Amino acid sequence: MSVAISPDNLRRELARRGWSHTDLARAARISNATVSAACAGHPVSTTTLRLIVSALADAPTLAGVDGLLL
C-alpha cells in the first residue's frame, strides 16, 4: 500500500528542523530519491511513511522557527 504525503507539510517539517532532503534521508534510512519523490507529492510505501515520521519525531525543531515560516 502507498500513501501520498503533503509536499508542503513535509517541506515545512524539514524547515522546522533546519534539515535538507539529505538530512531526512540519512535520519530515516531511506534514499535521497525517495525523499525527493515524497517532496514532489509521489506516493510512498507505508513503511517509508513510518520511517519519515519516526525520523522527524526524533529530531528537535529549531527554537523560534515557527514564527518565520509561512
WODARA-V927529 format. One record per residue. NEAR is the number of other C-alpha atoms within 10 Angstrom. D_FIRST is the distance of its C-alpha to the first C-alpha in Angstrom with 1 decimal. Layout:
BEGIN
near | d_first
NEAR | D_FIRST
NEAR | D_FIRST
END
This chain:
BEGIN
near | d_first
7 | 0.0
12 | 3.8
14 | 6.9
16 | 10.5
17 | 13.3
15 | 16.7
16 | 18.7
12 | 21.9
11 | 20.9
19 | 19.6
16 | 22.9
16 | 24.8
16 | 23.5
18 | 24.4
16 | 27.8
20 | 28.3
17 | 28.3
13 | 30.1
17 | 27.2
14 | 26.4
16 | 23.2
15 | 24.7
16 | 25.3
21 | 21.8
20 | 20.6
13 | 23.2
15 | 22.7
19 | 18.9
13 | 19.4
15 | 17.3
14 | 18.7
16 | 20.6
12 | 18.8
17 | 15.4
23 | 17.4
15 | 19.1
16 | 16.0
22 | 14.7
19 | 18.3
16 | 18.3
16 | 15.5
16 | 13.0
18 | 9.3
17 | 8.4
13 | 6.0
13 | 6.4
11 | 9.1
19 | 10.7
18 | 10.8
12 | 12.6
18 | 14.9
20 | 15.8
13 | 16.6
13 | 18.6
17 | 20.5
20 | 21.4
11 | 22.5
9 | 24.7
14 | 26.5
10 | 29.4
17 | 29.8
11 | 33.0
9 | 35.7
9 | 36.6
12 | 33.9
13 | 32.5
7 | 35.8
7 | 35.6
9 | 32.1
5 | 31.9
END
